[in-house]
Amino acid sequence: MRTTSRSRLCPVLLAATILAVGLLWGIGSALARSDSPSPSGSPSSAATSGDKIILRVGWLQNVDSLNPFIGYQNISWGVYGLNYDMLVRYDADTLEPIPGLAERWEHSPDGKTWTFRLRKDVKWQDGQPLTASDVAFTFNYIIEHDLSNFTAYTGGIKNAVVVDEHTVRFDCATPKVNMLQMWVFIVPEHIWKDISPQDAENRYRNDPPIVGSGPFQVTEFKSGKYVEMTANKNYWGGAPKIDKLYFVSYTNQDTMVADMKAGSLQCGEVPRAQFEPFGTQEGWTTNKAHDDVFEHLGFNCYTRGPSLGNPVLTDWRFRHALSWAIDRDKLAQTAWGGGALPATGFLPSEYWKPPIDYHWEPAAQDKYTFDLQKAKDELDAAGYTDTDGDGTRDYKGKPIELRLWALSEKSEYTQAAKLIAGWLRQIGLKIDLQTMNEGAVNNGLYNYKGNEFCPDFDMVVWGWGGDFDPGFLLAIFLTNQIDGWNDCGWSNAQYDALYQQQNAEFDEAKRRDLIWEMQKVVYEQSPYIVLVYPLTLEAYDTGRWTGWERQPSETGSVQNYWSYLNVHPTTTAAASKSSRTGMIALIVLAAAVVVAVIVWLLLRGRGKTVEESQ
């Protein structure tokens, strides 16, 4: 038998075969992987997968829980707001309430009875109809079991009553002006009725796929890596123009920016140092967004039960004195790199606009400035002096030592804490600065001794974000929110009374005046020292994507409900996708031709071998 010619020919054919099969396999694999997690755990950077359109947004935080009764991060609530609906939506330009699940509503002359007429065409993402029973269940579930994530909104509501299949009535104990500003996500009764309230508020994970009625559905979640949301093509408000939305978590902002420049992300926050240069990046737009956010130095003010905090912090005169020892301008320029504004009241400036501007600004003579000597003088007057001359002030014969915590997840907080620690040491306080992760900080703020609330911290640098009405940020200082949103444990009867008054005041100008008075009380009592109002320095791809919307239109961010509903590739990007698809088709065709040639050669070779052997 002859083997020589076959031995010479086979390596060439084998290599060609491997190449052809490899091309086919590679193309198939690439298509299969383009909308699924890569080996690194983050989603692939491909913008399309077959006919699917994929948007990726970078985040510097991680979703803390998919359960809306547990999660507290802003980004977590952003996910909830896409997976679930609320009774109303908010106009992208003006933030005014517009129809959502409810097509229309009315209230009684005294403001105590509100009636909402629901849409009749809404379905849950598992196909079941959404009715007034779901709405009533959601609110009663919160009210009856005091589920603290939403009680800042539901306060004053006695109950929700089903009038008919598409009408729900709310009976309130007092007039309730913020009924159209309740960020309460409507959950499906047929799922949540089987979940105990204790589990809902403590341990229920709410694993994907999450059944809601919103424009997107969480279909996959990898903590610390990404959230995958799939478009609800049957959404009552119109199908999103994309097929999948990924929120990708980063621990390093420079890495995120590099991925944006590489085209792996279509939107994300940009560090101050790179913000101006990024504005010249072809096909990208930058935006300085003013959000309803403030950063603060918070104190353990709790006096209504046991506390492991330093007792000097329960004295408003001590906290007031410290307000003079904070250089807010330097914090804005140094810790926040110029990406923040120095703060006064806890409702940010530049967010609300006239005629109803809820931000309060103290008079010039009352405004805290950076004055270390004044801080020292006020501490002396309040009795916190250095009795033994060792350089540290004393309380009841012991040196005043305070723990100052900063969250490790945000570099601005750690830099701010270092500056603050230096200033407080200069006025005679011993400061133990600790950088801790968010979980450890939360454990201290919400510490228990047995079943009794017992906060175990002194001071912490952190921040808050609100929504389109001041009501939520006002509520975080209420006595009834202690062990809930009120993480400083501060209680003030005057503040509580003012809150109730503004919550029942339908005259916008009168309500504003009450809200200004509330900010003044907090400013003087200083349960928080408000540091800065951070700007959201963001960049988004406008070369290949269109449909981005700022909310509100003049000052807001593009990372919102309306953008995600309407953003889509530009005509150029679509053409590029078509070209890519055509190229793949040509490669597949070429690979098929190679395979055909290989088969022909193999068969031809086999024929010659048979003839020669005869």
C-alpha positions as CSV (number, residue, x, y, z in Angstrom):
1,M,0.0,0.0,0.0
2,R,1.1,3.5,-0.7
3,T,1.2,6.0,2.2
4,T,3.7,8.6,1.1
5,S,1.3,11.0,-0.8
6,R,-1.4,10.8,1.9
7,S,1.2,11.5,4.5
8,R,2.3,14.6,2.6
9,L,-1.2,15.9,1.9
10,C,-2.9,15.3,5.3
11,P,-1.0,17.9,7.3
12,V,-2.0,20.6,4.8
13,L,-5.6,19.5,4.7
14,L,-5.7,19.1,8.5
15,A,-4.5,22.6,9.0
16,A,-7.0,24.0,6.6
17,T,-9.7,22.0,8.2
18,I,-8.8,23.3,11.7
19,L,-8.8,26.8,10.3
20,A,-12.2,26.5,8.7
21,V,-13.8,24.8,11.7
22,G,-12.1,27.3,14.0
23,L,-13.6,30.1,12.0
24,L,-17.1,28.6,12.2
25,W,-16.7,27.8,15.9
26,G,-15.2,31.2,16.8
27,I,-18.0,33.0,15.1
28,G,-20.6,30.9,16.8
29,S,-18.9,31.3,20.1
30,A,-18.6,35.1,19.7
31,L,-22.3,35.4,18.9
32,A,-23.2,33.1,21.8
33,R,-21.1,35.1,24.3
34,S,-21.7,38.7,23.2
35,D,-24.6,39.3,25.6
36,S,-23.5,37.0,28.4
37,P,-20.9,37.3,31.2
38,S,-17.3,37.0,30.1
39,P,-14.8,34.8,32.1
40,S,-13.9,37.8,34.2
41,G,-17.5,38.0,35.5
42,S,-18.4,41.3,33.7
43,P,-20.7,41.4,30.7
44,S,-19.0,41.4,27.3
45,S,-18.5,44.7,25.6
46,A,-20.4,43.8,22.4
47,A,-23.1,46.4,21.6
48,T,-25.2,44.0,19.8
49,S,-25.9,40.3,19.8
50,G,-27.6,39.2,16.6
51,D,-30.6,41.5,16.6
52,K,-30.3,42.4,20.3
53,I,-29.3,46.0,21.3
54,I,-27.4,46.2,24.5
55,L,-26.6,49.2,26.7
56,R,-24.0,49.2,29.4
57,V,-23.7,51.8,32.2
58,G,-20.8,51.9,34.7
59,W,-21.4,52.3,38.4
60,L,-18.9,52.8,41.3
61,Q,-21.2,51.2,43.8
62,N,-22.7,47.7,44.1
63,V,-26.4,47.0,44.5
64,D,-26.8,46.1,48.2
65,S,-30.1,44.1,47.7
66,L,-32.6,43.3,45.0
67,N,-35.3,43.3,47.7
68,P,-36.9,46.8,47.8
69,F,-37.8,46.4,51.4
70,I,-34.2,46.0,52.3
71,G,-32.0,47.9,49.8
72,Y,-30.9,51.4,50.7
73,Q,-28.4,52.4,48.0
74,N,-29.4,55.0,45.4
75,I,-28.4,52.6,42.7
76,S,-30.5,49.8,44.2
77,W,-33.5,52.1,44.1
78,G,-32.6,53.0,40.5
79,V,-32.9,49.3,39.7
80,Y,-36.2,49.0,41.6
81,G,-37.6,52.0,39.6
82,L,-37.0,50.2,36.3
83,N,-38.3,46.7,37.4
84,Y,-41.4,48.0,39.3
85,D,-43.8,50.9,38.7
86,M,-45.1,53.5,41.0
87,L,-48.6,55.1,40.9
88,V,-47.2,58.2,39.1
89,R,-44.2,59.0,36.9
90,Y,-42.3,62.4,36.8
91,D,-42.0,64.6,33.8
92,A,-38.4,64.5,32.4
93,D,-38.2,68.3,32.1
94,T,-40.1,69.7,35.1
95,L,-40.2,66.7,37.6
96,E,-44.0,67.3,37.8
97,P,-46.1,64.2,38.5
98,I,-47.7,62.7,35.4
99,P,-49.7,59.5,34.9
100,G,-48.0,56.3,35.7
101,L,-49.9,53.2,36.8
102,A,-52.6,55.6,37.7
103,E,-54.2,57.4,34.7
104,R,-55.8,60.1,36.9
105,W,-56.4,60.9,40.6
106,E,-58.4,63.3,42.8
107,H,-58.5,64.1,46.5
108,S,-61.2,65.3,48.8
109,P,-61.4,69.1,49.7
110,D,-59.8,68.4,53.1
111,G,-56.9,66.4,51.5
112,K,-57.6,63.3,53.6
113,T,-59.0,61.0,50.9
114,W,-57.2,60.3,47.7
115,T,-58.5,58.2,44.9
116,F,-56.4,56.8,42.0
117,R,-57.9,55.3,38.8
118,L,-55.5,52.7,37.4
119,R,-54.8,51.7,33.8
120,K,-56.7,48.7,32.6
121,D,-54.0,47.2,30.3
122,V,-51.2,46.6,32.7
123,K,-49.7,43.1,33.3
124,W,-47.0,41.8,35.5
125,Q,-44.0,40.4,33.8
126,D,-45.2,36.9,34.4
127,G,-48.4,37.7,32.4
128,Q,-50.9,38.1,35.3
129,P,-53.0,41.3,35.3
130,L,-52.1,44.1,37.7
131,T,-55.1,45.4,39.6
132,A,-56.1,47.7,42.4
133,S,-55.7,44.7,44.8
134,D,-52.0,44.8,44.1
135,V,-51.7,48.5,44.9
136,A,-53.8,48.2,48.1
137,F,-51.8,45.1,49.2
138,T,-48.5,46.9,48.7
139,F,-49.4,49.9,50.8
140,N,-51.2,47.9,53.5
141,Y,-48.3,45.5,53.7
142,I,-46.0,48.5,54.4
143,I,-48.4,50.3,56.8
144,E,-49.6,47.3,58.8
145,H,-46.0,45.9,59.4
146,D,-44.1,49.2,59.6
147,L,-41.7,48.3,56.8
148,S,-39.3,51.1,57.4
149,N,-37.9,51.5,53.9
150,F,-41.2,53.2,52.9
151,T,-42.7,54.6,56.0
152,A,-41.2,58.0,55.3
153,Y,-43.7,58.1,52.4
154,T,-46.7,56.3,53.9
155,G,-46.8,58.2,57.1
156,G,-50.3,59.6,57.7
157,I,-52.1,56.9,55.5
158,K,-54.5,54.8,57.6
159,N,-55.1,52.2,54.9
160,A,-55.6,51.6,51.2
161,V,-59.0,50.3,50.0
162,V,-60.0,48.5,46.8
163,V,-63.0,50.4,45.3
164,D,-63.1,48.3,42.1
165,E,-60.7,46.3,40.0
166,H,-59.0,49.4,38.7
167,T,-59.7,52.0,41.5
168,V,-57.9,52.3,44.9
169,R,-58.7,54.8,47.7
170,F,-56.4,56.0,50.4
171,D,-57.8,57.1,53.7
172,C,-55.5,59.5,55.6
173,A,-55.4,60.6,59.2
174,T,-54.4,64.1,58.2
175,P,-54.2,66.0,55.0
176,K,-51.3,64.6,52.9
177,V,-49.7,66.9,50.4
178,N,-47.0,64.4,49.3
179,M,-49.4,61.7,47.9
180,L,-48.0,62.3,44.4
181,Q,-44.4,62.1,45.7
182,M,-44.5,58.6,47.2
183,W,-41.6,56.5,45.9
184,V,-43.4,53.3,46.7
185,F,-42.8,50.4,44.2
186,I,-46.0,48.4,43.6
187,V,-45.2,44.7,44.1
188,P,-47.3,41.7,42.9
189,E,-49.7,40.4,45.6
190,H,-49.6,36.9,44.2
191,I,-45.9,36.7,45.0
192,W,-45.4,38.8,48.1
193,K,-48.5,37.6,50.0
194,D,-46.6,34.4,50.7
195,I,-43.5,36.2,52.1
196,S,-43.7,37.1,55.8
197,P,-43.1,40.8,56.6
198,Q,-40.2,39.7,58.9
199,D,-38.5,37.9,56.0
200,A,-39.3,40.8,53.6
201,E,-37.5,43.3,55.8
202,N,-34.6,41.1,56.9
203,R,-33.6,38.2,54.7
204,Y,-35.7,37.6,51.6
205,R,-33.3,37.9,48.6
206,N,-35.8,38.4,45.8
207,D,-33.6,36.5,43.3
208,P,-34.0,37.0,39.5
209,P,-36.0,36.9,37.5
210,I,-37.9,39.6,39.5
211,V,-41.5,40.0,38.6
212,G,-42.6,43.6,38.3
213,S,-44.5,45.7,35.8
214,G,-41.8,48.1,34.8
215,P,-40.0,48.7,31.5
216,F,-37.1,46.3,32.5
217,Q,-36.8,43.0,34.4
218,V,-33.8,41.9,36.5
219,T,-32.9,38.6,34.9
220,E,-29.4,38.1,36.3
221,F,-27.4,39.6,39.2
222,K,-23.8,39.0,40.2
223,S,-23.0,40.9,43.3
224,G,-20.0,43.2,42.9
225,K,-20.0,42.6,39.1
226,Y,-23.2,43.5,37.3
227,V,-27.0,43.6,37.1
228,E,-28.6,42.4,33.9
229,M,-32.0,43.9,33.0
230,T,-34.0,42.6,30.1
231,A,-36.5,44.9,28.3
232,N,-40.2,44.3,28.9
233,K,-41.4,44.4,25.3
234,N,-45.0,44.4,26.6
235,Y,-44.6,47.5,28.8
236,W,-47.7,49.6,29.0
237,G,-45.6,52.8,28.6
238,G,-44.1,51.6,25.3
239,A,-41.3,49.0,24.9
240,P,-37.8,50.2,25.6
241,K,-35.7,50.7,22.4
242,I,-32.9,48.5,23.7
243,D,-33.1,44.8,24.5
244,K,-30.8,44.5,27.5
245,L,-29.4,47.0,30.0
246,Y,-26.3,46.1,32.1
247,F,-25.3,48.1,35.2
248,V,-21.6,47.2,35.6
249,S,-20.0,47.7,39.0
250,Y,-16.4,49.0,39.3
251,T,-14.1,49.5,42.3
252,N,-11.7,51.6,40.3
253,Q,-12.9,54.7,38.4
254,D,-9.9,54.8,36.1
255,T,-10.7,51.3,34.9
256,M,-14.3,52.3,34.3
257,V,-13.2,55.4,32.2
258,A,-10.8,53.2,30.2
259,D,-13.7,50.9,29.4
260,M,-15.8,53.9,28.4
261,K,-13.1,55.1,26.0
262,A,-12.7,51.6,24.6
263,G,-16.5,51.5,23.9
264,S,-17.3,48.8,26.4
265,L,-19.5,51.2,28.3
266,Q,-21.9,53.8,27.0
267,C,-22.2,55.9,30.1
268,G,-20.5,56.4,33.5
269,E,-19.1,58.9,36.0
270,V,-15.7,60.5,35.2
271,P,-13.1,61.7,37.8
272,R,-12.6,65.5,38.0
273,A,-9.1,65.2,36.6
274,Q,-10.3,63.5,33.5
275,F,-13.6,65.3,33.1
276,E,-12.4,68.2,30.9
277,P,-10.2,66.1,28.7
278,F,-13.1,63.6,28.3
279,G,-15.2,66.5,26.8
280,T,-12.9,66.5,23.8
281,Q,-13.3,62.7,23.3
282,E,-14.9,62.2,19.9
283,G,-18.5,61.0,20.1
284,W,-18.9,61.6,23.8
285,T,-20.8,64.3,25.7
286,T,-20.0,65.4,29.3
287,N,-22.5,66.7,31.9
288,K,-22.2,68.2,35.3
289,A,-25.5,67.2,36.9
290,H,-26.9,68.7,40.1
291,D,-28.7,66.0,42.0
292,D,-30.7,66.0,45.2
293,V,-27.6,64.7,47.1
294,F,-25.6,66.0,50.0
295,E,-22.5,64.7,51.9
296,H,-22.3,65.1,55.6
297,L,-20.5,64.5,58.9
298,G,-23.0,62.6,61.0
299,F,-23.0,62.3,64.8
300,N,-24.4,59.7,67.2
301,C,-27.1,61.9,68.9
302,Y,-29.1,59.0,70.4
303,T,-30.6,59.6,73.9
304,R,-33.8,57.7,73.9
305,G,-32.2,54.4,74.9
306,P,-28.7,52.9,75.4
307,S,-25.9,54.1,73.2
308,L,-22.2,53.3,72.8
309,G,-21.4,56.7,71.4
310,N,-19.4,59.3,73.2
311,P,-22.0,61.3,75.3
312,V,-20.5,64.7,74.3
313,L,-22.1,64.3,70.9
314,T,-25.6,64.4,72.5
315,D,-25.0,68.0,73.4
316,W,-26.0,70.3,70.6
317,R,-23.6,73.0,71.8
318,F,-20.7,70.6,71.3
319,R,-21.9,69.7,67.7
320,H,-22.6,73.4,67.0
321,A,-19.0,74.3,68.0
322,L,-17.6,71.7,65.6
323,S,-19.5,73.3,62.7
324,W,-16.9,76.1,62.8
325,A,-14.0,73.7,62.5
326,I,-15.0,72.5,59.0
327,D,-13.6,74.1,55.9
328,R,-16.3,73.3,53.3
329,D,-14.5,75.2,50.5
330,K,-11.4,73.1,50.9
331,L,-13.4,69.9,51.1
332,A,-15.1,70.8,47.8
333,Q,-11.9,71.6,46.1
334,T,-9.6,68.9,47.6
335,A,-11.5,65.9,48.7
336,W,-14.1,66.2,45.9
337,G,-11.5,67.6,43.4
338,G,-13.7,70.6,42.5
339,G,-16.6,68.3,41.7
340,A,-18.8,69.6,44.5
341,L,-20.3,72.8,45.9
342,P,-19.8,74.0,49.6
343,A,-23.0,73.2,51.5
344,T,-25.3,74.9,54.0
345,G,-28.8,73.5,54.5
346,F,-29.4,69.8,53.8
347,L,-31.6,70.4,50.8
348,P,-29.1,71.0,48.0
349,S,-28.8,74.3,46.1
350,E,-29.1,74.4,42.3
351,Y,-31.5,71.5,42.3
352,W,-34.9,73.2,42.8
353,K,-35.5,76.4,40.9
354,P,-37.8,79.4,41.6
355,P,-40.6,80.1,42.1
356,I,-40.5,77.3,44.7
357,D,-36.9,76.8,45.8
358,Y,-36.8,74.6,48.8
359,H,-33.1,75.2,49.5
360,W,-32.6,77.4,52.6
361,E,-29.6,79.6,52.8
362,P,-28.6,81.1,56.2
363,A,-28.1,84.9,56.6
364,A,-24.5,86.0,56.2
365,Q,-24.1,86.7,60.0
366,D,-25.4,83.2,60.8
367,K,-23.4,81.2,58.2
368,Y,-20.7,78.9,59.5
369,T,-17.3,79.8,58.2
370,F,-14.0,78.1,58.8
371,D,-12.9,79.6,62.1
372,L,-10.9,77.3,64.5
373,Q,-10.7,79.9,67.2
374,K,-14.5,80.4,67.2
375,A,-14.8,76.6,67.5
376,K,-12.4,76.6,70.5
377,D,-14.3,79.5,72.1
378,E,-17.7,77.8,71.8
379,L,-16.2,74.5,73.3
380,D,-14.8,76.5,76.2
381,A,-18.1,78.2,76.8
382,A,-19.9,74.9,76.7
383,G,-17.6,73.5,79.4
384,Y,-15.4,71.3,77.3
385,T,-12.0,72.5,78.3
386,D,-8.5,71.1,78.7
387,T,-8.3,70.8,82.5
388,D,-4.9,69.1,82.8
389,G,-3.1,71.0,80.0
390,D,-2.2,67.9,78.0
391,G,-3.6,69.4,74.8
392,T,-6.9,67.3,74.8
393,R,-10.2,68.6,76.1
394,D,-11.9,66.7,78.8
395,Y,-15.4,65.5,79.8
396,K,-16.0,64.4,83.3
397,G,-12.3,64.1,84.0
398,K,-11.6,62.0,80.8
399,P,-10.0,63.1,77.6
400,I,-12.5,63.4,74.7
401,E,-11.7,60.8,72.2
402,L,-14.0,60.4,69.2
403,R,-14.1,57.7,66.5
404,L,-14.4,59.1,63.0
405,W,-15.4,56.6,60.3
406,A,-15.1,56.9,56.6
407,L,-16.4,54.5,54.0
408,S,-13.7,52.7,52.1
409,E,-15.8,52.4,49.0
410,K,-15.6,56.1,48.2
411,S,-12.2,57.9,48.1
412,E,-13.8,61.3,48.6
413,Y,-15.0,60.2,52.0
414,T,-11.6,59.0,53.1
415,Q,-9.9,62.2,51.9
416,A,-12.6,64.3,53.6
417,A,-12.2,62.4,56.9
418,K,-8.4,62.9,56.9
419,L,-8.9,66.7,56.6
420,I,-11.7,66.8,59.2
421,A,-9.6,64.7,61.7
422,G,-6.8,67.2,61.3
423,W,-9.1,70.2,62.0
424,L,-10.7,68.6,65.0
425,R,-7.3,67.7,66.5
426,Q,-6.3,71.4,66.2
427,I,-9.3,72.4,68.5
428,G,-8.2,69.9,71.2
429,L,-10.0,66.6,70.4
430,K,-8.5,63.2,70.1
431,I,-9.6,61.6,66.9
432,D,-9.4,57.9,66.0
433,L,-9.8,57.8,62.2
434,Q,-10.9,54.5,60.8
435,T,-11.6,53.6,57.2
436,M,-14.3,50.9,57.1
437,N,-16.4,49.1,54.5
438,E,-20.1,50.0,54.2
439,G,-21.2,46.8,56.0
440,A,-19.1,47.5,59.1
441,V,-20.4,51.1,59.2
442,N,-24.0,49.9,59.0
443,N,-23.4,47.4,61.8
444,G,-22.3,50.2,64.0
445,L,-25.1,52.6,63.2
446,Y,-27.7,49.9,63.6
447,N,-26.2,48.0,66.5
448,Y,-28.4,46.1,69.0
449,K,-27.9,44.8,72.5
450,G,-30.2,41.8,72.5
451,N,-33.4,43.2,71.0
452,E,-32.7,46.8,72.1
453,F,-31.4,49.4,69.6
454,C,-28.0,50.6,70.8
455,P,-26.0,52.5,68.2
456,D,-22.2,52.0,68.4
457,F,-20.4,54.8,66.6
458,D,-19.4,58.5,67.2
459,M,-19.0,60.2,63.8
460,V,-19.2,59.1,60.2
461,V,-18.7,60.7,56.8
462,W,-21.4,59.6,54.4
463,G,-24.1,61.0,52.1
464,W,-27.8,61.1,51.2
465,G,-29.7,61.3,48.0
466,G,-33.4,62.2,47.8
467,D,-36.0,62.3,45.1
468,F,-38.0,64.9,43.3
469,D,-39.7,66.3,46.4
470,P,-38.1,67.4,49.7
471,G,-40.3,65.1,51.7
472,F,-37.9,62.1,51.9
473,L,-34.9,64.1,53.0
474,L,-37.0,65.9,55.5
475,A,-38.2,62.6,57.0
476,I,-34.7,61.2,57.7
477,F,-34.5,63.4,60.8
478,L,-37.9,62.4,62.3
479,T,-38.1,60.8,65.7
480,N,-40.2,58.0,64.3
481,Q,-37.5,57.2,61.8
482,I,-34.9,56.4,64.5
483,D,-33.6,52.8,63.8
484,G,-34.8,53.4,60.3
485,W,-33.7,56.2,58.0
486,N,-32.7,58.4,61.0
487,D,-29.2,57.0,61.4
488,C,-28.0,59.8,63.8
489,G,-30.7,59.0,66.3
490,W,-31.6,62.7,66.7
491,S,-34.9,63.7,68.1
492,N,-36.4,67.2,68.2
493,A,-40.1,68.0,69.0
494,Q,-40.0,71.3,67.1
495,Y,-38.7,69.6,64.0
496,D,-41.3,66.8,64.2
497,A,-44.1,69.4,64.5
498,L,-42.9,71.4,61.5
499,Y,-42.7,68.2,59.4
500,Q,-46.4,67.5,60.1
501,Q,-47.3,71.0,59.3
502,Q,-45.5,71.0,55.9
503,N,-46.9,67.6,55.1
504,A,-50.4,68.9,55.3
505,E,-49.8,72.3,53.6
506,F,-51.2,72.5,50.1
507,D,-50.1,76.1,49.6
508,E,-46.6,75.7,48.0
509,A,-45.2,79.0,49.3
510,K,-46.3,78.3,52.8
511,R,-45.0,74.8,52.6
512,R,-41.6,76.2,51.4
513,D,-41.4,78.5,54.4
514,L,-42.0,75.6,56.8
515,I,-39.3,73.6,55.1
516,W,-36.9,76.5,55.3
517,E,-37.6,76.6,59.1
518,M,-36.9,72.9,59.4
519,Q,-33.5,73.3,57.7
520,K,-32.7,76.1,60.1
521,V,-33.4,73.9,63.1
522,V,-31.0,71.2,61.7
523,Y,-28.4,73.8,60.9
524,E,-28.4,75.1,64.5
525,Q,-28.7,71.8,66.2
526,S,-26.2,70.1,63.9
527,P,-27.1,66.4,64.1
528,Y,-25.3,66.4,60.8
529,I,-22.8,68.9,59.6
530,V,-23.6,69.2,55.9
531,L,-20.3,69.3,54.0
532,V,-20.8,69.6,50.2
533,Y,-23.3,69.1,47.4
534,P,-21.5,66.7,45.0
535,L,-21.9,67.1,41.3
536,T,-22.4,64.0,39.1
537,L,-19.6,64.3,36.5
538,E,-20.8,62.0,33.8
539,A,-20.0,61.2,30.2
540,Y,-22.2,59.4,27.7
541,D,-21.8,58.1,24.2
542,T,-23.7,60.4,21.7
543,G,-21.7,59.4,18.7
544,R,-23.2,56.0,18.4
545,W,-26.3,56.4,20.7
546,T,-29.2,58.8,20.8
547,G,-32.2,59.4,23.0
548,W,-30.4,60.4,26.2
549,E,-32.6,62.7,28.4
550,R,-31.6,64.8,31.4
551,Q,-34.0,64.9,34.3
552,P,-34.6,67.7,35.1
553,S,-33.7,69.0,31.7
554,E,-31.6,72.0,32.8
555,T,-29.6,70.5,35.6
556,G,-30.1,66.7,35.9
557,S,-28.3,63.5,35.0
558,V,-29.0,61.3,32.0
559,Q,-29.0,58.2,34.2
560,N,-32.7,58.0,34.6
561,Y,-35.9,56.2,33.6
562,W,-36.6,58.2,30.5
563,S,-33.1,57.7,29.1
564,Y,-33.2,54.0,29.5
565,L,-36.6,53.9,28.0
566,N,-35.7,55.9,24.9
567,V,-31.9,55.5,24.2
568,H,-31.0,53.6,21.1
569,P,-28.1,53.3,18.6
570,T,-27.9,56.1,16.0
571,T,-28.4,55.4,12.3
572,T,-24.6,55.2,11.8
573,A,-24.3,52.6,14.6
574,A,-27.1,50.6,13.1
575,A,-25.3,50.7,9.7
576,S,-22.2,49.6,11.4
577,K,-24.1,46.7,13.0
578,S,-25.4,45.7,9.5
579,S,-21.9,45.9,8.1
580,R,-20.7,43.7,11.0
581,T,-23.4,41.2,10.3
582,G,-22.6,41.2,6.6
583,M,-18.9,40.7,7.3
584,I,-19.8,37.7,9.5
585,A,-21.9,36.3,6.7
586,L,-19.0,36.6,4.3
587,I,-16.6,34.9,6.7
588,V,-19.1,32.1,7.2
589,L,-19.4,31.8,3.5
590,A,-15.6,31.7,3.0
591,A,-15.2,29.1,5.7
592,A,-17.9,27.0,4.1
593,V,-16.1,27.2,0.8
594,V,-12.8,26.1,2.4
595,V,-14.6,23.1,4.0
596,A,-16.1,22.2,0.6
597,V,-12.6,22.3,-1.0
598,I,-11.2,20.2,1.8
599,V,-13.9,17.6,1.4
600,W,-13.4,17.5,-2.4
601,L,-9.6,17.1,-2.0
602,L,-10.1,14.3,0.5
603,L,-12.5,12.5,-1.7
604,R,-10.2,13.0,-4.7
605,G,-7.3,11.6,-2.8
606,R,-9.3,8.6,-1.6
607,G,-10.2,7.9,-5.3
608,K,-6.5,7.9,-6.4
609,T,-5.5,5.6,-3.6
610,V,-8.1,3.0,-4.6
611,E,-6.9,3.1,-8.2
612,E,-3.3,2.8,-7.3
613,S,-3.9,-0.2,-5.0
614,Q,-5.6,-2.2,-7.7
